[in-house]
Amino acid sequence: MICGRPLIGAASGGTPKLIENGKNEFLYSPGSSDQLASFIEFLHDNPHKCKEMGLNAREFAVKSFSRDRFISSMREIADDLSLIS
């Protein structure tokens, strides 16, 4: 995502919670090679949409996984842990 490329990921685990399907990634059903192939073909055949999705992916990654955001999250966790003990 940070490289400005759209993703194609399996709709399982935590992936769907992080992704805006169709905006920065396509989610396919695990085991569905036909669906995976159709998303690859779509991105190949639609370079403008591929670029748009890539830019959206980068924006999401920068906003969601920045150094400042990471530090803030770690501080919140530390604060929560200090309340427990």
N, C-alpha and C positions, 0 to 999 in steps of 0.2 A: 504494500500500500504506500509506504513512504517513498517508493521509487516512482509513484505516479502511474501505476498500472492497475487495471481492474483485476479483481480476483474471481475465480470460480472455485467455490468450496462446497463440500458436502453439508447438507442440512442435518447436522448431528452435533452432539456435544454442545459446547458453548458458542460455536460459530454463529448460529442464527441471532444470538443476543447482541453480537458486535456489529452486525452487518445490516445495511439497508439494501435489501434485495432489489436489483434493478437499478440502483443509484450508484453503488460503488462495487458491487459484486453480484454474481449470479449464484444462487444456491440450487444444487441439484440433489435429487433423492439418492442416498447411498445405494450403490449397486446399479444405478441407471446409466449405463455407458451411452445410450442413445441421447439422453438428456444432456449429459456432459458434452458429447460431440456437437450437439446443436448449439450450445452456448459458445463453444470454441469457434464454430463456423460463423455464428452471428457476429462475434467480435472481429473476426477476420474480414467479413463482408461489409462491416459498418465501421470504418476507421474513425469517423467523426464521433460516433457513440462510444467507441472504445476510448478515445482521448478524453471525452467528457467524463466517463466513468472513472478513468485513471486520475483525473484532476480531483474528482469528488473523493476518491480513495485517499489521495495524498492529504487533502484538507482534513479528512476525518482522522487520519493517523497523526498528523501534526497536532491537532486539537486534543485528541484522546490520549496520546502517548508521549507528550512532551516531557522534558526534564522537570519543569515546574510542576506539572500535573503529578508526576511520579513522586516528587518530594512531598507534595501536599497529601497524597494518598498515604505515604509512609508516616507522616506526622499524625494523620487521623488514626491510623492503626496503633501507633505508639500511645496516643492519648487514650484510646479505648482500652488498651492493655493496662495502662496505669490506673484506670478506674477499677479494673478487676482485682488488682493486687492490693 
